[in-house]
């Protein structure tokens, strides 16, 4: 077992048919380093403040920052701290919205190249949805199959936050970590039916997790 931070020099020897070794040749000095990952979120909870008017979607966002030296990259998952409906009206806590836009209760695909069950936001979507934005997200974590070709309204795809307590992958970087900050921008969007109230809606806590790939 090697120790991180300890320098190791390797020498290769040749052996003849009599079992004698030559002087050997050094093939360099290597110092293993520990894998590090730091993860920060600028907005850990989602609040739609001000006047949300039924029929007029509003948006907000969070920026996720990963810094890692992992040679295998990293992945990011999203989860909710509660399995109760996602958003509650500040005026009437009994007025709530499920995270099931357009009938999609999202389950993550296995890899970042697989298409997820995301959907365009349409006039009948009355819920909380989220997506990764191409703008503000490092290219190697953005999947057009998941989130659409770009951020234009006609191309952007949204998903609901899974009600499962198990985390769901939303971004996967298979590139070696650069050791520099890499940004992923998550956009949230909400609309409510005409039977619900105008005003502010607040979500139950949304949890993001970033881990290095094996």
LOTOR-124997 format. One record per residue (C-alpha): residue in three letters; x, y, z. Coordinates in steps of 0.5 Angstrom, whole numbers, padded with zeros to 4 digits, always signed. Each point is the difference from the previous one (the first is absolute). Layout:
# LOTOR-124997
AlaXYZ/...
***
This chain:
# LOTOR-124997
Unk+0000+0000+0000/Unk+0003+0007-0002/Unk-0001+0006+0004/Unk-0002+0006-0002/Unk+0005+0006-0001/Unk+0006-0005+0001/Unk+0005+0000-0006/Unk+0001-0007-0003/Unk+0006-0002-0005/Unk-0001-0006-0005/Unk+0006-0003-0003/Unk-0001-0006-0005/Unk+0005-0006+0000/Unk+0002-0005-0005/Unk+0002-0007+0002/Unk+0004-0004-0005/Unk-0001-0008+0000/Unk+0005-0001+0006/Unk-0004+0004+0004/Unk+0004+0006+0000/Unk-0003+0007+0000/Unk+0003+0006-0003/Unk+0001+0007+0003/Unk-0007+0002-0001/Unk-0003+0006-0003/Unk-0004+0005+0003/Unk-0007+0002-0003/Unk-0002+0006+0004/Unk-0002+0002+0007/Unk-0008+0001+0001/Unk-0003+0003+0006/Unk-0008-0003+0001/Unk-0005+0005+0002/Unk-0006+0000+0004/Unk-0007+0001-0004/Unk-0003+0006+0002/Unk-0007+0003-0001/Unk-0003+0007+0002/Unk-0007+0001-0001/Unk-0004+0007+0001/Unk-0007+0002-0002/Unk-0002+0007+0000/Unk-0007-0001+0001/Unk-0002-0006+0004/Unk-0007+0001+0000/Unk-0005+0002-0005/Unk-0005+0006+0001/Unk-0004+0004-0005/Unk-0001+0007+0003/Unk-0005+0005-0002/Unk-0006-0001-0004/Unk-0001-0007-0003/Unk-0006+0001-0005/Unk-0004-0006-0002/Unk+0002-0002-0007/Unk+0006+0004+0000/Unk+0006-0004+0001/Unk+0006+0003+0004/Unk+0007-0002+0001/Unk+0006+0000+0005/Unk+0007-0004+0000/Unk+0005-0003+0004/Unk+0008+0000-0002/Unk+0004-0007+0002/Unk+0007+0001+0001/Unk+0005-0006+0000/Unk+0007+0000+0000/Unk+0004-0007+0000/Unk+0006-0003-0002/Unk-0003-0007-0001/Unk+0002-0003-0007/Unk-0006-0004-0001/Unk-0005+0007+0001/Unk-0006+0000+0004/Unk-0007+0000+0000/Unk-0006+0004+0003/Unk-0006-0002+0003/Unk-0007+0004+0002/Unk-0005-0003+0005/Unk-0005+0003+0005/Unk+0000+0000+0008/Unk-0007-0001+0000/Unk-0005-0005-0004/Unk-0005+0005+0001/Unk-0003+0005-0006/Unk+0006+0004-0002/Unk-0003+0008+0001/Unk-0004+0003+0004/Unk-0004+0007+0000/Unk+0003+0004+0005/Unk-0008+0003+0001/Unk-0003-0007+0001/Unk+0005-0006+0001/Unk-0006-0004-0002/Unk+0001+0002-0007/Unk+0006-0004-0003/Unk+0003-0002-0006/Unk+0002-0007-0002/Unk+0007-0001-0004/Unk-0003-0004-0005/Unk+0000+0005-0007/Unk-0004-0003-0005/Unk-0001-0007+0003/Unk+0008-0001+0000/Unk+0002-0003+0007/Unk+0007+0000-0002/Unk+0005-0006+0001/Unk+0007+0001-0002/Unk+0003-0004-0006/Unk+0006-0004+0001/Unk+0005+0004-0003/Unk+0001+0008-0003/Unk-0001-0003-0007/Unk-0007-0003+0001/Unk-0006+0004-0001/Unk-0004+0002+0006/Unk-0007+0000+0001/Unk+0000+0008-0001/Unk-0005+0004-0003/Unk-0001+0007-0003/Unk-0004+0005+0004/Unk-0007+0001-0003/Unk-0006+0004+0002/Unk-0003-0006+0004/Unk+0006-0001+0004/Unk-0002+0002+0007/Unk+0006-0002+0005/Unk+0007+0001+0002/Unk+0005-0002-0005/Unk+0007+0000-0001/Unk+0006+0000-0005/Unk+0007+0001-0001/Unk+0002+0006-0004/Unk+0005+0000-0006/Unk+0002+0007+0002/Unk+0003+0000+0006/Unk+0002-0007+0000/Unk+0007-0004-0002/Unk-0001-0003-0006/Unk+0002-0007+0002/Unk-0006-0001+0005/Unk-0005+0003-0004/Unk-0004-0006-0004/Unk-0005+0003-0006/Unk-0003-0007+0001/Unk-0003+0002+0007/Unk+0000+0007-0001/Unk-0001+0002-0007/Unk+0004+0003-0005/Unk+0000+0007+0003/Unk-0003+0005+0005/Unk-0005+0002-0005/Unk-0008-0001+0002/Unk-0001-0004-0006/Unk+0006-0005+0002/Unk+0001+0000+0007/Unk-0002-0006+0004/Unk-0003+0000+0007/Unk-0001-0006+0005/Unk-0003+0000+0007/Unk+0004-0002+0006/Unk-0001-0007+0002/Unk-0004-0001+0006/Unk+0005-0006+0002/Unk+0004+0001+0006/Unk+0006-0003-0005/Unk+0004+0005-0003/Unk+0000+0000-0008/Unk+0005+0002-0005/Unk-0001+0006-0004/Unk+0007+0002-0002/Unk+0006-0005-0001/Unk+0007+0003-0002/Unk+0005-0006-0003/Unk+0006+0005-0001/Unk+0006+0000+0005/Unk-0001+0006+0005/Unk+0003+0006-0001/Unk+0001+0002+0007/Unk-0004+0007-0002/Unk-0007+0002+0001/Unk-0005-0003-0005/Unk-0007+0003+0000/Unk-0006-0004-0001/Unk-0007+0005+0000/Unk-0006-0003+0002/Unk-0006+0003-0002/Unk-0007-0001+0003/Unk-0007+0002-0003/Unk-0007+0000+0003/Unk-0007+0002-0002/Unk-0006-0001+0004/Unk-0007-0002-0002/Unk-0006+0006+0000/Unk-0003-0003+0006/Unk+0007+0001+0004/Unk+0002+0007+0003/Unk+0004+0005-0003/Unk+0006+0002+0005/Unk+0007-0003+0002/Unk+0001-0008+0000/Unk+0005-0003+0004/Unk+0003-0007-0001/Unk+0002-0005+0005/Unk+0008-0001+0001/Unk+0003-0002-0007/Unk+0007-0004+0001/Unk+0005-0001-0005/Unk+0006-0005+0001/Unk+0006+0000-0004/Unk+0005-0006+0000/Unk+0006-0002-0003/Unk-0001-0006-0006/Unk+0003-0007+0002/
***
